[in-house]
């Protein structure tokens, strides 16, 4: 049993990555292939769905070469969420796939983003879910819409190529915004609104169950064993939480990537504007997610548009600015950054919101701005969590963090002090792919359950504890921060009208 291996594929927005894991959660081999991204118009985001498959197959073939392939016993998928492809009767793409980051469906959100849709799906009205983008296609590309035979999320599209089965997991289809989170099935009400039947969408499977075995010709081409089972996986956010060890109430995950995504585990479903509810990777569970559209994106913006150090003393730019920001007092001496460079998501859901820097005076330099960016994102997450406190049954006792931003000790300490919660660094920075592998090992019977696999294959390497004195000082600054968006909301709308 200990020699069994699982290969997981993370087909993200920028690349497909295949990783082979052993039962302890150790990474043995990896393959990676980039996926081109197209932004033909402002606010659009598209890909050729065929590139999902070519990148995935190349990544798998490369990863398999690094191990004894006969020991691989399962393949599991995780992927970018909300993105989807429209296929014709021959399973050929009718148009480029529309991605999660595509925000063109503003008009459809205004017309169809009702409280009823929120209650059914757990997703407050915003352009991210595929529901609104499908309505956009119906309104703007009626000839394409009329030919739709299948609507495939990334998991379903890859499953079709791997096994010939048009199937996905509930934790993969739910982010599309067409699943009733109470029944865990497609909502007839939403499908009527779309004017699509349920057979247009993939068959739903519980995460961690066998979909089918790989097609013989696919196994041969990729160097995988014959009759290898494909295990249903989940979206990258849910799998990242599982990979970080978040599989019970009271724990949370914090992905400090391009955008900040934090999630907490729940055994029950309660919709709220404070978060977006997602079907969890543990059957019957839910993830309540907070989403700040600016994470390391803001750090990269600072490096690109504000300042590159003339003399970094041999440090990377972000390390240099972190060392300078450490010299700045808590609260950045009254400089506040609202991190709405990509609009405001949880808890305001305001696409008109603009990034704002408030409180400049002659004492402020780039080091103050850098620290205020880190603090602003921490304040925004705190705002999300406090707004959600009325519907969260059990408070979060620890966040497990991963992603590029987790390498910043300063940022992790700022988060711990603001949230008054320990921030622990995930043992594996490939938590998303690891979470998918956990589903595979549980399906193989190596572990008794998915939570058991998560507990035994995860861990953390370092922990940042909240400093009570720092936390008390941040409380005062947070009160000011909370007042900024309400004061500027009407200004944001006026700017948008211009």
Secondary structure, 3 states (H helix, E strand, C coil): CCCCEEEEEEECCCEEEEEEECCCCCEEEEEEEECCCECCCCCCCEECHHHHHHHHHHHHHHHHCCCCHHHEEEEEEEECCCCEEEECCCCCECCCEECCCCCCCHHHHHHHCCHHHHHHHCCCCCCCCHHHHHHHHHHHCHHHHHCCCEEEEHHHHHHHHHHCCCEEEHHHHHHHCCEECCCCEECHHHHHHHCCCHHHECEEECCCCEEEECCHHHHHHHCCCCCCEEEEEEEHHHHHHHHCCCCCCCEEEEEECCCEEEEEEECCCCCCCCCEEEECCCCCCEEEEEEECCCHHHHHHHHHHHCCCCCCCCCCHHHHHHHHHCCCCCCHHHCEEECCCCCECCCCCECCCCCEEECCCCCCCHHHHHHHHHHHHHHHHHHHHHHHCCCCCCCCCEEEEECHHHHCHHHHHHHHHHHCCEEEEECCCCHHHHHHHHHHHHHCCCCCCHHHHHHHHCCEEEEECCCHHHHHHHHHHHHHHHHHHHHHHHHHHHHHHC
